[in-house]
Structures are given as structure tokens and as C-alpha cells.
Amino acid sequence: MIRSAVATIKGYYYQFDTSIKCLLELEKDSDFITVEGIEDIDINTEFDKLTMQCKYLSKPTYNNSTVREPIELMLDHFREQVDKISLRYILYAHFTDEIQDSEKIISLDELKEILTYKEKKVSRCYYTEHGMTDLELELFLTKFKIRFGLEFNNQQNIVINKLCDIFNCKTYVADSHYYNNALRIIMDKAVKADPSLRIITRIEFLKSIDNRSKLFNEWYISLRSKGSYLQLTKNKISETDALNPLHTKAIIIGRNVINANCPELPLMTFIQSLIFKYYDIGSVFRNIKPLMLILDQTTEEILEIKIKLIKGNIIFNDGFEHISFNVKIFNDDPVINISNSRSKITKSSFLIKLISLDNFKSYISTINKPDVIFHFSKEEFYHSNLENSKWFDVKYCENLMDVYKLLSNK
């Protein structure tokens, strides 16, 4: 059952990779593909129009039974067309023992053999059942070809290398940022009900993948281990210098992360650890600002957290959100005392800013925008008011320990 599920995911993944590869190989910015069009991928250029079925097959070698169904589906479409000339059909299928990226020419006799078979001991013949003549089958063969697909990892590496070339970046940036975004875009297109929304041009695609990064979508991480995923995320954070102490930072923690069982790092310890890491009185320089912590918790839950912080002598600025939120007070920097050398903070009027996610959303237009925002939640959240902040939408951290490892760069 698990092996079957992995094979299914891998098949979708392979189709998405093929879609990305096709888009990157288009010559003109106006050329486009349709995801889940006539077949898995339709490709339209100024001088050509083709539809492609994409298969990642576990069979080691090509055989008639494996390719029969996709060929019959293509023939179904071919028979319905008045214009049988303008559209080409490609079956892009990977077999372990076939030569990658090679093509197989099928004769009329071979096509007839493929279309003749037994089903539940009953003899079937596709072309006679549908009244297709030899002339029609030969015409189809002039518009049809089988191309043996690239091996899964090989194709993925080719896609990543193409992204490196286009965006002039290192491999891990192409993998963790551009490739990840590309997968998300293709996946989103594939599930659109309206066929017109499943179309994307080369230029639209390149612009779309060169923007805010979601680290990472479920398709991207489905074949990666948790350790590999966290390492890729850490690399991305490091590469953008997001943890630089001089950057003001907001950390949004989702309910699923806060409520996850994590005895090795309870919420209070997590908050104290963040303060020690980024605003340790006596060690922190005078130009550093406290973190802003935004929690997806109810009013009652937030109040309980604040009571615990007060009992732990951790002073926070919440803009008095439980009385009457004052955004000016919340935006204020702490009042500080500095060392004799005038370089480090020896005392601060508060150690961290703390606010509920609901309140943050309500006052998002007036709260000072941090330089960097980390969003750790399975829920979606983004606002145009934050577009000038460096945004990290980090999915699939299971608990506070995962979050802390990323934020502490450990």
C-alpha cells in the first residue's frame, strides 16, 4: 500500500517535472503549455501544437500492454477531430531498460498489434470496433511518436540545471527556491476546474517562480526526508542573511506547531531561548531590536502565556491588547540603558513583543513592518502590506523544536 502511494506520488511528480522542463525549453515568451489539457501536457508554439501523455512506468522494457491505454486515449481524441493534421501526439514514457530521450517508430502492423488484445478472455480490436481504416491509422502514425522519458532523478537534475542557467544562481538556490516555486505553480494549475486557468506562458511562468518563496510545498517535500527538508530550509534562510541581528524580525507561530507535543522544548522555554539568542541583556548591541512574536492562539490562551511570562520575570510589550490595544505603544522601541562603552544594552523596558495573530491581522496596516517575517504554520497567511518584508513561509515544521533549530541556525 505504501509502495503504491509512493509510486503514485512519483508519477505526479514526474509529470510536474516534465511540465516544468517543457516550459523552460519553449523558445518564445509567448509560447505556452496547458496543464491537464487534451492530455497531461499540451504545448503551443508559433509553429507547432502537440499534446503529451506522461508516464513513469515500473516496467523495465517497452511492451504493448503498457502503452495500449494511452495510445487508445490519443486515438479517441484523434478520431473526433475534423482537422487531423495540425496536432501532434507524444507518449513520453520512462522504461528502465530503454535508452533515455530516444524515440521509437511504430509501423502500421505494430500499431494494429498493440490495439488487438484479450480482455477477460474476450478478443478485442480497437480499430475495427471504431471503424478505423488503415489510411486513418497511417495518418495518426504520421502525427504520433513514442519518446522514452528521462530517468526520474536525471530529469529533475536537468530541470534544476536549466533554472541555474536562467536565473544565474547556485544549485541549492535553484532547487530550494525556483524549483520549489515551479512545482507549486504547476500543481496549482493542474487542479483548476476552468481549462483557461490551466494555461501558462513561458514569461508568466518565469515571473511567477521568481517571487516570494514558500518553503516548501507538499509536492516538493513528499520524496524528501524531514532532515533533508529542514537542511534545505536552513540553507535558504542562511543564503538570504535573514537571521542577521540587525534585521528586525517577526515570528508567526501557527496553532498546529504550538499545540504539538514537544516536551523537550515547551513554549515558555522556546520564548526564553529566543530572547537569549537574539536579545540577551548584557550581550546584545544597542542597535538591536527585540523580536516580535505572533501566536495563533485564542484570547484566553494568549492571556495564560502572558501570565506565565510575568511570573518568569520576562517583560514584554503587547500594546495592552487584553485591555485596549494601542498600536503606538506596540510600535515603540524599548527604553534602554547602555554600558559604559555605549555599545551594549544593560537594561531594557521589555525583552520581546508579543501579540495574537488575530490582533496582528486587525492592525497590520499600522503595525511597523519588520525586515523579516517567518511564518511557521500549516495555514496560509499573507498580506500585501507585508510585501516589502522578506517573507519566509515555512511549512511542515512539526513542533517548536523544529522552529527553534531553524531560527537558531543549529
ZIRA-V198607 format. One record per run of one state. SS is the DSSP state (2 for helix, 1 for strand, 0 for the rest). FROM is the first residue (numbers start at 0). TO is the last residue. If there is no record, write none. Layout:
ss=SS from=FROM to=TO
ss=SS from=FROM to=TO
This chain:
ss=0 from=0 to=0
ss=2 from=1 to=24
ss=0 from=25 to=30
ss=1 from=31 to=34
ss=0 from=35 to=39
ss=1 from=40 to=43
ss=0 from=44 to=47
ss=1 from=48 to=55
ss=0 from=56 to=62
ss=2 from=63 to=79
ss=0 from=80 to=86
ss=1 from=87 to=93
ss=0 from=94 to=101
ss=1 from=102 to=103
ss=0 from=104 to=106
ss=2 from=107 to=113
ss=0 from=114 to=114
ss=1 from=115 to=118
ss=0 from=119 to=120
ss=1 from=121 to=124
ss=2 from=125 to=128
ss=0 from=129 to=132
ss=2 from=133 to=141
ss=0 from=142 to=142
ss=1 from=143 to=147
ss=0 from=148 to=150
ss=2 from=151 to=166
ss=0 from=167 to=169
ss=2 from=170 to=189
ss=0 from=190 to=193
ss=2 from=194 to=197
ss=1 from=198 to=200
ss=2 from=201 to=208
ss=0 from=209 to=211
ss=1 from=212 to=214
ss=0 from=215 to=216
ss=2 from=217 to=220
ss=0 from=221 to=224
ss=2 from=225 to=238
ss=0 from=239 to=247
ss=1 from=248 to=252
ss=0 from=253 to=253
ss=2 from=254 to=257
ss=0 from=258 to=265
ss=2 from=266 to=277
ss=0 from=278 to=283
ss=1 from=284 to=284
ss=0 from=285 to=290
ss=1 from=291 to=294
ss=0 from=295 to=297
ss=2 from=298 to=310
ss=0 from=311 to=314
ss=1 from=315 to=316
ss=0 from=317 to=325
ss=2 from=326 to=330
ss=0 from=331 to=334
ss=1 from=335 to=337
ss=0 from=338 to=342
ss=1 from=343 to=347
ss=0 from=348 to=350
ss=1 from=351 to=355
ss=2 from=356 to=361
ss=0 from=362 to=370
ss=1 from=371 to=375
ss=0 from=376 to=382
ss=2 from=383 to=385
ss=0 from=386 to=388
ss=1 from=389 to=393
ss=0 from=394 to=398
ss=2 from=399 to=406
ss=0 from=407 to=409
